[in-house]
Amino acid sequence: MAFYCYILRCADGMYYCGHTESLEKRISEHQTGLIKGFTSRKLPVKLLWSEKFPTRVEALEAERRIKGWSRAKKEALIRGDRAAIQRLAKKDCDSPENTLRYASSHSLSRYSGQKEGEISLGSSEGQSESPLIILVRPQLGANIGKAARAMLNFGLTEMRLVAPRDGWPNPDAGPAASGADIVLENAQVFDTLEEAIADCAHVYATTVRRRDLVKPVVTPEEAAREIITAQGRTAILFGPERSGLETDDVAVARKIITVPINPEFGSLNLAQAVILVAYEWSKHQTLASPTERELDPPAPQSELDGLIAHLDAMLEPTGYFFPPDRVPTTKRTLRSVLTKPSWNANEVRTLRGVLSALQNPRPK
């Protein structure tokens, strides 16, 4: 099975980067607005670039890196201008080797028919770089693994650890991550919080406790909306399992993320806190959702009338319709009960089969 990383151009000139295992299907879903979120509000969209990868992890890593590129570098990738990509990589202090890893020219614009120089020159970026998840003085390796699992479920891959209590790597993290190895393998360790956030322009601290600090407070949903439009790196801080972030940790943040919670039991474990924030961010991305199955239409009225008549005929000899003066009301109530669910034709036939079986049971 192959996996793809791709870039779309939206109607307003903004770029969108994603990954998928079925390129043609995913692009069709973007173009018809079936994928709700960023692209569905900016139709029509057009595929400008795609590249095939042997594993989902590699495609996801390509998406993550390209999302953080400048507009000029994305346009150089779309044109297949390797020299420009390398020049811009040096300017952005990115590794030319890592940049060129996703810049092979053989897969350029295979589906779009885009010609060189046909790039929109709008000034907005399509997406910001995905946020960093920073665990400050985490205690148990298993909890770090569970946090990594929560991150990867919702498309986040960059974890930073500040002074983990039991050191790093931790043998308990892998089993708890349940396959989120890419997050653990790429996790970076820092001695201090200041070092961990040095390259970040936006820092959020997560806490449910009252702090004697005057800072803006936002929900995970509000923070996600800010992050997707932010320029520069964003970090989200999570504190130790036992006590959460200390006041000095919160002090370095620009804003506080908190959630409405039961005042009698305001305790979230580390992975729960991470998943709340990661989920809200993922709602603005194009992660896979369970396939939506179209429901069958309601059965024609004649079939529903046949079901009701069948049941009436079975109930009549049992004395169910009693007393006589209540028969019309009872039948109307019974009809209302049977018409509420909007049975489809197959469901009506199934119910008729049930009634037939009760009316004429097979010999045992």
C-alpha positions, 0 to 999 in steps of 0.5 A: 500500500502507498501513502501520499503527501499533497498540496492543494491551492484553495480559491483564496490562494491559500495552500493546504497540505495533507496526507492520505492513502487514497489520493484520488478519493481524498482529492475528490472529497476535498473538491466536493466539500465532503471533508468539513473544515479548512478546504470546504470553506475555500472551494474550489480547490486544486491539487498542485503537488503530491508525492508517494511514500511507502509508509503512513509515518513517512507521509505524515512526517512529510506533511508535518514538515511541509506545513511549516515551510514558508509560502516561497518554499512551498511554491518552489516545491510545486515548481520542482525548483530544487535550487530554490528549495535549498536556498530557502532552506538555508535562509530558514535555518532548516536542514537542506537534506531534510528539506530535499527529502520531500522535494523530488521532482518526478512527482510534481503536479501529476494530477493538476497539469499545473504549469511553471509560474501558474502559482497564486501569489496571495499573501496568506499561508494555508496552514500553520505548523502543528503545535509542539506538545511539551511535557514539563517534568513528567514522572512515569514513562507509561504516562509519556507513552500514553500522551504520545499515543493521544498525540498521534491519534490526532496527527501531532508528532512533536513531543518535547520533554523537560527534565523527565523524572526517570530519565529518557529513554524510558522502557515503560513508554513504548508499550504504553504508546501502543505503536506511536513510536514516531513520537517517542523516537523523535522526542527531544529532551531539555534541562529547562523549560526556557530551553524547550520553548526558546524557538516558540513564538506562542506558548500556552499553559494548560491548567485547571487550577486557579493561578494568581497570574493575570493572563488571558484564559482560553478553551482548547477550542479557542486555542486551536482556532488561534494556533491554525492561523498563527505565524511561528511555532506554538508550544502547549505545556503540560505539567507533572502528573501529580501536581500540574504546572507550577506557577513559575511554569505558567508565568512563561506562557502567553495564555492559559488553556483550561476546560470547564470541569466538575469543581468537586473533581477537577482531576485529569490525567496527563493523556486526557489533558493532551487528547482534549487539546489535540482533538480540538486542533485536529478538527481543523485538519483532514484526518480520517473519519469513519466512513459515513453510510448513507441511510436508506429512505423511508418506506412508501406509505403503502408498505407502512400501511400494510404493516399497520393493517397486518398488526391490527388484524393480528391484535383483533382476535386477541381482544386487544382493542377494548373497550369498543369506544376506545378502538379508534383512539387506540389504533391512532396511538398504535399508528403514531408509534409505528410511524415515528421511526421512519422505517425503511422498506427493508425494516418494514419487511423484517417487521412483517416477517416477525408478525407472520412468524408469530401468526403462523409459527413453524412446527418444532 
